[in-house]
């Protein structure tokens, strides 16, 4: 009954919506309810109603870097499609304000087109701004923490606060949103950029794009499965224990990049988990190195956390 009451208050909500099409992995069972929020006000309303009704909830961006259970999610999934952003130029510096649902790569291309430096490393990263902050996304020597000036978040108690980067416990593919702020939702962000040369920035971005396309698989995936252990590369470790190209069902450690598990057609979350478990076990036995998942898990409990 709680689900039914919640559905009545959210215009456009979908019932028993398959989640696989809403993820880059193309894996995941149905959500009891799915709501696409186009404004931060809609995000706040949906989460507030879910909390009032005692319905479990989770927020998705573009569904990258996540693994959703084959059984789906038993509550409300809010897809954050808030896409407003604004550039404020201040001489040789600029403030780029963006809502959490803006695709990070699109924002990076926009900044470069206007001659502003700081986000060009993000070209090709498939997630949203919000997801990038949660995991402190980075590539080619750059990362979110280096250019973030502040965030506006919605706490679990429905209060809104603004936080500075030093309050977000940034680390390698980590932020406070994976720790003490887990359950808080990013609404909007501020990035600090500096003036650059448009031609040079475009050339750099094109170089990054070519390198990314050459080294990463084209099949559906959730990006890197494991964090790189200190002093090592997860892909190399997985390859050295003989799992590069290894397959369980339709899930496979990519022959192109062993730290990517790709969906060859009808892969299930259980297939992915089996591959991850196998890699962690072998790498530990051979090298005494612990692989730590980079993926976020939805609708299932990771056996490693």
ABEGO torsion letter per residue (X at the ends): XAAAAAAAABBGBBBGBBAAAABAAGBEBBBABBBBBABAAAAAAAAAAAAAAGBBBBBBBAGBGBBBBAAEBABBBBBBABABBBBBBBEABBBBBBBAABBAAAAAAAAAAAGBBGAAAABGBABBAAAAAAAGBBBGGBBAAAABAEBBBBBAAGBBBBBBAAAAGBBBGBBAAABAABGBBBABBBBBBBBBBAAAAAAAAAAAAAAAAAABBABBBAEBABBBBBGBBAAAAAAAAGABGBBBEABBBBAABAABBBBAGABBAAAAAAAAAAAAAAAAAAAGBBBBBABBBBGBBBAAX
